[in-house]
Amino acid sequence: MVVVLLALIGAPLAPCLGQTTPEELGLQVETAFLQSMDQWAYRQFWTLWESGTSESRLAMTRDEFTLKMERGKSRPAIGQRVEDTEITLTSPDTALVLALLGLEDPGSSSVQFLERSFVFRYQDGRWRPQLSDFLGLAAYSIPQPTYIPGNIPIPCCPRRHPPRR
């Protein structure tokens, strides 16, 4: 479900966006977001880097970005990548995507749902993600279950000597 909010009521849209309605803009941003999540899920990090904002691409090379994403501690959970999105147009060329995501720990396959925001900017005729949002999420360590002493049955050690009577 997509929810589109206009942060700037009555603000003119960027000339490059033409006569696009807020709902259409929201769908464009959501499509760009879902494509970015698919690129991450399918490990197409080079494509994700190329789709990023110009500022993001200047901040780090494609190889650096790819290496950091490959070493990530979390990834989108299969079949549960995006549960819900809310799109807020914060300016004529900037949108904020608030999404409920399923993330998976590659080592344990445990899944955790998180709500995170992603910034998208309209550049070169398309909506582009801020790559730092994906880097931060890939570096996220999913907490592992902790065990409380006393709640785990501990097998008793075998006795070496028979008990005295």
C-alpha positions as a LaTeX table, in Angstrom:
\begin{tabular}{lrrr}
\hline
Residue & $x$ (\AA) & $y$ (\AA) & $z$ (\AA) \\
\hline
Met1 & 0.00 & 0.00 & 0.00 \\
Val2 & 1.35 & 3.40 & $-0.93$ \\
Val3 & 0.55 & 6.50 & 1.06 \\
Val4 & 1.60 & 9.80 & $-0.49$ \\
Leu5 & 1.93 & 12.87 & 1.69 \\
Leu6 & 2.73 & 16.35 & 0.49 \\
Ala7 & 4.93 & 18.18 & 2.93 \\
Leu8 & 4.70 & 21.37 & 0.93 \\
Ile9 & 1.01 & 22.01 & 0.28 \\
Gly10 & 0.58 & 24.10 & $-2.80$ \\
Ala11 & 4.29 & 24.00 & $-3.64$ \\
Pro12 & 4.92 & 23.93 & $-7.37$ \\
Leu13 & 6.37 & 20.73 & $-8.70$ \\
Ala14 & 9.75 & 20.78 & $-10.39$ \\
Pro15 & 9.42 & 21.89 & $-14.02$ \\
Cys16 & 11.02 & 18.64 & $-15.15$ \\
Leu17 & 8.15 & 16.74 & $-13.51$ \\
Gly18 & 5.55 & 18.51 & $-15.64$ \\
Gln19 & 1.91 & 18.18 & $-14.69$ \\
Thr20 & 2.39 & 14.99 & $-12.68$ \\
Thr21 & $-0.04$ & 14.50 & $-9.80$ \\
Pro22 & 1.23 & 13.74 & $-6.26$ \\
Glu23 & $-0.19$ & 10.23 & $-6.56$ \\
Glu24 & 1.75 & 9.60 & $-9.80$ \\
Leu25 & 4.91 & 10.98 & $-8.20$ \\
Gly26 & 4.39 & 8.68 & $-5.22$ \\
Leu27 & 4.10 & 5.68 & $-7.54$ \\
Gln28 & 7.26 & 6.74 & $-9.40$ \\
Val29 & 9.19 & 7.03 & $-6.14$ \\
Glu30 & 7.83 & 3.70 & $-4.87$ \\
Thr31 & 8.80 & 2.01 & $-8.14$ \\
Ala32 & 12.34 & 3.41 & $-7.87$ \\
Phe33 & 12.51 & 2.26 & $-4.24$ \\
Leu34 & 11.32 & $-1.27$ & $-5.03$ \\
Gln35 & 13.81 & $-1.51$ & $-7.91$ \\
Ser36 & 16.59 & $-0.45$ & $-5.54$ \\
Met37 & 15.53 & $-3.08$ & $-3.00$ \\
Asp38 & 15.49 & $-5.74$ & $-5.76$ \\
Gln39 & 18.97 & $-4.71$ & $-6.86$ \\
Trp40 & 20.17 & $-5.13$ & $-3.29$ \\
Ala41 & 18.36 & $-8.45$ & $-2.81$ \\
Tyr42 & 19.76 & $-9.88$ & $-6.06$ \\
Arg43 & 23.24 & $-8.57$ & $-5.22$ \\
Gln44 & 23.32 & $-6.20$ & $-8.22$ \\
Phe45 & 25.34 & $-3.67$ & $-6.24$ \\
Trp46 & 26.96 & $-2.11$ & $-9.32$ \\
Thr47 & 23.50 & $-1.33$ & $-10.74$ \\
Leu48 & 22.34 & 0.04 & $-7.40$ \\
Trp49 & 25.41 & 2.31 & $-7.32$ \\
Glu50 & 24.68 & 3.54 & $-10.87$ \\
Ser51 & 21.09 & 4.35 & $-9.90$ \\
Gly52 & 22.19 & 6.43 & $-6.88$ \\
Thr53 & 22.22 & 10.21 & $-6.63$ \\
Ser54 & 25.17 & 12.04 & $-8.17$ \\
Glu55 & 26.30 & 13.08 & $-4.66$ \\
Ser56 & 26.25 & 9.44 & $-3.53$ \\
Arg57 & 28.31 & 8.30 & $-6.50$ \\
Leu58 & 30.86 & 11.06 & $-5.93$ \\
Ala59 & 31.24 & 10.04 & $-2.28$ \\
Met60 & 32.54 & 6.55 & $-3.14$ \\
Thr61 & 33.57 & 4.53 & $-6.15$ \\
Arg62 & 31.44 & 1.73 & $-7.51$ \\
Asp63 & 34.02 & $-0.83$ & $-6.36$ \\
Glu64 & 34.09 & 0.57 & $-2.80$ \\
Phe65 & 30.30 & 0.55 & $-2.64$ \\
Thr66 & 30.11 & $-3.01$ & $-4.00$ \\
Leu67 & 32.70 & $-4.25$ & $-1.50$ \\
Lys68 & 30.87 & $-2.68$ & 1.47 \\
Met69 & 27.53 & $-4.09$ & 0.35 \\
Glu70 & 29.02 & $-7.57$ & $-0.19$ \\
Arg71 & 30.43 & $-7.50$ & 3.36 \\
Gly72 & 27.06 & $-6.42$ & 4.78 \\
Lys73 & 25.71 & $-8.04$ & 7.93 \\
Ser74 & 22.11 & $-8.02$ & 6.70 \\
Arg75 & 20.18 & $-8.38$ & 3.47 \\
Pro76 & 16.54 & $-8.17$ & 2.38 \\
Ala77 & 14.59 & $-11.23$ & 3.51 \\
Ile78 & 13.32 & $-13.39$ & 0.68 \\
Gly79 & 9.59 & $-12.85$ & 0.17 \\
Gln80 & 9.45 & $-10.25$ & 2.97 \\
Arg81 & 11.61 & $-7.41$ & 1.63 \\
Val82 & 9.04 & $-4.62$ & 1.79 \\
Glu83 & 5.89 & $-4.94$ & 3.85 \\
Asp84 & 4.62 & $-1.35$ & 3.67 \\
Thr85 & 5.69 & 2.04 & 2.33 \\
Glu86 & 4.76 & 5.65 & 2.93 \\
Ile87 & 6.01 & 8.31 & 0.51 \\
Thr88 & 6.42 & 11.94 & 1.57 \\
Leu89 & 7.33 & 14.58 & $-1.01$ \\
Thr90 & 9.46 & 16.96 & 1.05 \\
Ser91 & 10.32 & 19.29 & $-1.83$ \\
Pro92 & 9.69 & 19.39 & $-5.58$ \\
Asp93 & 12.71 & 17.13 & $-6.19$ \\
Thr94 & 13.08 & 15.20 & $-2.90$ \\
Ala95 & 11.02 & 12.36 & $-1.46$ \\
Leu96 & 11.25 & 10.40 & 1.75 \\
Val97 & 10.28 & 6.73 & 1.71 \\
Leu98 & 9.34 & 5.24 & 5.06 \\
Ala99 & 9.28 & 1.47 & 4.72 \\
Leu100 & 8.71 & $-1.58$ & 6.87 \\
Leu101 & 11.38 & $-4.04$ & 5.77 \\
Gly102 & 12.18 & $-7.64$ & 6.47 \\
Leu103 & 15.94 & $-8.04$ & 6.95 \\
Glu104 & 17.78 & $-11.32$ & 7.18 \\
Asp105 & 21.08 & $-12.22$ & 8.81 \\
Pro106 & 22.99 & $-14.19$ & 6.14 \\
Gly107 & 24.74 & $-16.29$ & 8.79 \\
Ser108 & 21.72 & $-17.42$ & 10.79 \\
Ser109 & 18.83 & $-16.69$ & 8.40 \\
Ser110 & 16.96 & $-15.03$ & 11.26 \\
Val111 & 14.57 & $-12.30$ & 10.08 \\
Gln112 & 13.78 & $-9.01$ & 11.78 \\
Phe113 & 11.35 & $-6.33$ & 10.66 \\
Leu114 & 12.53 & $-2.73$ & 10.82 \\
Glu115 & 11.04 & 0.60 & 9.85 \\
Arg116 & 13.59 & 2.70 & 7.96 \\
Ser117 & 13.57 & 5.85 & 5.87 \\
Phe118 & 15.23 & 6.35 & 2.49 \\
Val119 & 15.86 & 9.64 & 0.68 \\
Phe120 & 15.21 & 9.85 & $-3.07$ \\
Arg121 & 16.06 & 12.80 & $-5.29$ \\
Tyr122 & 14.81 & 13.58 & $-8.76$ \\
Gln123 & 17.92 & 13.85 & $-10.96$ \\
Asp124 & 18.54 & 13.30 & $-14.66$ \\
Gly125 & 14.88 & 12.50 & $-15.32$ \\
Arg126 & 14.42 & 9.82 & $-12.65$ \\
Trp127 & 14.13 & 9.24 & $-8.90$ \\
Arg128 & 17.48 & 8.18 & $-7.42$ \\
Pro129 & 18.29 & 6.78 & $-3.97$ \\
Gln130 & 20.77 & 8.17 & $-1.45$ \\
Leu131 & 23.21 & 5.24 & $-1.33$ \\
Ser132 & 24.23 & 5.86 & 2.28 \\
Asp133 & 20.75 & 4.66 & 3.32 \\
Phe134 & 21.48 & 1.24 & 1.81 \\
Leu135 & 25.03 & 1.11 & 3.18 \\
Gly136 & 23.77 & 1.82 & 6.69 \\
Leu137 & 21.10 & $-0.84$ & 6.49 \\
Ala138 & 23.49 & $-3.44$ & 5.03 \\
Ala139 & 25.85 & $-2.80$ & 7.96 \\
Tyr140 & 23.04 & $-3.33$ & 10.48 \\
Ser141 & 23.64 & $-6.32$ & 12.78 \\
Ile142 & 20.47 & $-8.22$ & 13.50 \\
Pro143 & 20.37 & $-8.99$ & 17.23 \\
Gln144 & 20.62 & $-12.69$ & 17.94 \\
Pro145 & 18.44 & $-14.30$ & 20.59 \\
Thr146 & 20.01 & $-14.20$ & 24.00 \\
Tyr147 & 19.67 & $-16.96$ & 26.51 \\
Ile148 & 19.11 & $-16.24$ & 30.17 \\
Pro149 & 21.07 & $-18.45$ & 32.54 \\
Gly150 & 18.80 & $-20.74$ & 34.47 \\
Asn151 & 16.36 & $-21.11$ & 31.59 \\
Ile152 & 18.61 & $-23.50$ & 29.72 \\
Pro153 & 18.66 & $-27.06$ & 30.90 \\
Ile154 & 22.25 & $-27.95$ & 31.71 \\
Pro155 & 22.98 & $-31.65$ & 31.75 \\
Cys156 & 24.51 & $-32.79$ & 34.98 \\
Cys157 & 28.04 & $-34.07$ & 34.92 \\
Pro158 & 28.44 & $-37.80$ & 35.39 \\
Arg159 & 29.67 & $-38.70$ & 38.84 \\
Arg160 & 33.07 & $-40.28$ & 39.16 \\
His161 & 32.39 & $-41.92$ & 42.46 \\
Pro162 & 29.22 & $-43.52$ & 43.70 \\
Pro163 & 27.43 & $-41.43$ & 46.30 \\
Arg164 & 28.25 & $-42.22$ & 49.95 \\
Arg165 & 25.54 & $-43.55$ & 52.16 \\
\hline
\end{tabular}
